[in-house]
Amino acid sequence: MANIPYKIYLSENEMPQFWMNLQAYLPKKLDPMLDPKTGRPVTEEGLRAVFTDEAVRQELNTTDKLIEIPQPILDFYRMYRPSPVVRAYNLEKMLDTPAELYYKFEGTNTSGSHKLNSAVPQVYYAREQGLTNVTTETGAGQWGTALAMATGYYGLGLKVFMVKSSAEQKPHRKAVMETYGGTVIPSPSDTTAVGRKILQEHPGTGGSLGCAISEAVEVALNQEGTRYLLGSVLNHVLLHQSVIGLEAKAALDKYNITPDVVIGCTGGGSNFGGLIAPYMADRLEGKNNIRFVAVEPASCPTLTRGRFAYDYGDTGRMTPLMKMYTLGSGFIPSSNHAGGLRYHGMNPIISQLRHDGLVDAVAYEQTRVFRAAKIFCKSEGNLPAPESNHALCAAMDEAIRCKETGEKKKILFCLTGTGFFDMPAYMLYNSGKMTDSIPTDEELEQGFATLPEINL
Amino acid sequence: MANIPYKIYLSENEMPQFWMNLQAYLPKKLDPMLDPKTGRPVTEEGLRAVFTDEAVRQELNTTDKLIEIPQPILDFYRMYRPSPVVRAYNLEKMLDTPAELYYKFEGTNTSGSHKLNSAVPQVYYAREQGLTNVTTETGAGQWGTALAMATGYYGLGLKVFMVKSSAEQKPHRKAVMETYGGTVIPSPSDTTAVGRKILQEHPGTGGSLGCAISEAVEVALNQEGTRYLLGSVLNHVLLHQSVIGLEAKAALDKYNITPDVVIGCTGGGSNFGGLIAPYMADRLEGKNNIRFVAVEPASCPTLTRGRFAYDYGDTGRMTPLMKMYTLGSGFIPSSNHAGGLRYHGMNPIISQLRHDGLVDAVAYEQTRVFRAAKIFCKSEGNLPAPESNHALCAAMDEAIRCKETGEKKKILFCLTGTGFFDMPAYMLYNSGKMTDSIPTDEELEQGFATLPEINL
């Protein structure tokens, strides 16, 4: 077998031509999304008021295992993809582990993360539908930046509701979005009814993804030629993100490598769902016995301490109800520097797989993942986003266990993005002043109390 | 001929194993560096007080055309190299030009620029020599970040004197260096004699590369086990940066592409010298007729309005004298957002080539290069460093001229780094408040008045 290089790149014609629809591989169909007003399963038509037509079709597509990527999207993908699979040789050496560590690095594009993979098709479909404007929310700022790049390229207007605490931590993110022509509004804001309501009930709140989603949805519903684009949680987002896993598998297959463990961080589930897609599809067909590990922040422990129940996707209770792991749409996570992981719910496919025992989940405190990140920085010359630090910390722990047991496990994880825009978090960690905040059982109960009645 | 992909990557075993020493290709030897005290040619021994032994050997090596890259350096290079040559298809479409635009993108590593290419060997050589600490200056912050990554990896101490105006514009750059274990001091500072002198003479100055160099050299001379590492200007830096050009040429050669024009921005000359190395070597041997264009800021017009003369490399007049294009070591350029280009001098090889008519030079105002950058951002999905904007603006102008003449020129330029840490500059440009500042002839004369007497 050929030596494994530091970075495995696919050539352009080895890039995936199809997305993989994990939903169609599930042994039984997901519980349906429910209309928040009627409590009955949503229709395509109902969803089209908020989302683009094609996103809706993809969201509800339970039959097509592979969906062709349109050529104009491939043309954009080729500007920044394929992304490399990196063999972390120097980290292995530093940890003195017999394990092999591989990471799929999604941070080499200007948005700095994997989010661009779904922003491009979503904006493309909006343009094809003749829309003129799109709205969205952003937590860490990665999704908003990705959308700004896509709307800048395809020529659509963009309004971004940015979680206030993130907007304050990351003024430069805002500047990038504005450079690409986007408008950025810290959320909760007084520009929407739901924003004004939240501000009244929680004055001084730093906001949350849930709040910001409600504001963006409200604008999409009320402004002509406008739809809402979501960067995580939904099934069509996972569909687009399957390029991560498809590229990773194609790259590793070249060297006959099948991972023993596949690890990703989880906020809404987009990178994790995309990373595991082809491996999980094989697993569901009995072709491998890979362990899949979702890593979340202890401050927002959806998969490890949440309930598997119907819930709203947003704080304002405007979205359809989804069956998923959730902390309750009323749960407001404590401030955490992995803004992209501060979400009360979880993608339904990931939730179902977790419920069926096919996905493991662990929760890490932020000081612990930053400690791991600093080791990673120095040995691999790469400074990751706080979200990514969760996955790499779990991967490093696995590698350290291998040192104890002597196992030569092959570990694959997703490094979703760079930390270039997260330096205030690193500055806080470097100063020794970063703290951890884990919700008490009582605080979780308060969140669960906001679950809708349908679960009773 | 095969279709040209969006990004041309070399495989790991196609990566250069040797650096190219452009100095050894020159038809006649460079004028010697002079000792600032005696006025006589420097000796290896004299330089060793400041620089590492190997850097000195390479600096004065006028005979070896190729110099082997040690394996431990290749091991680091492989973590972040090869960098891609990107065919800017979408920019071509946007400009509606028959020209072909290619850019070598050096911004995919965490330091965000090409500077890492020389930081790695310089720190490696310091460690091999048994040194414990290194010092340096940094302007835009790219060189300091690169050195922090290299010292973090090889385990050496690092003190960075950062041009004060840059340090204020870029607190996050500072945080990255500190995350890797470096110490950052805004310059001029009161920690050195030369810093205190400059502060006294120019209270409130934003500093310059020249000042910061003097401070770092002073520390290297006075602290045991410590040497000074320089990120540009010197010949051994250009040697290391030749990986840029060697990779670019190897990638383009695969598709039988020889550029008609090769363009780079110039501060001290490092990326430009590295980019042109193999093409200029061929040119000097009569094998091509490429036009080489150096692009500098109009606020610091070394090659376009400077003198070809002996001068100090630093404001404090501590370095050897080099024969180069210079504005005088006493010239303090106006504030400019391309911090990496605010240097009074220029690498001696580039200077000689310019003097011999083998390199063209143009100067651009900063508002103009930012205007070009915004077009580039939207069409190529890539947000470059202000320094890089100078090269891309010149490349775009060339492509626009091709539209007028119908020429299908092949244009290669270096996109040295990302603008992630330069968002204050973009914010200023977006606000419409960025201004230009071009030195008057009288201001230039004041700088020339500081040239040393040896030129008389």
Interface residues (C-beta under 8 A of the other chain):
Chain A: P5 Y6 K7 Y9 S11 E12 D75 F76 R78 M79 Y80 V86 Y89 N90 T108 N109 T110 G112 L116 M149 G152 Y153 P171 H172 A175 V176 E178 T179 Y180 G181 K374 C377 K378 S379 E380 G381 N382 L383 T418 F420 F421 M423 P424 Y426 M427 N430
Chain B: P5 Y6 K7 Y9 S11 E12 D75 F76 R78 M79 Y80 V86 Y89 N90 T108 N109 T110 G112 L116 M149 G152 Y153 P171 H172 A175 V176 E178 T179 Y180 G181 K374 C377 K378 S379 E380 G381 N382 L383 T418 F420 F421 M423 P424 Y426 M427 N430
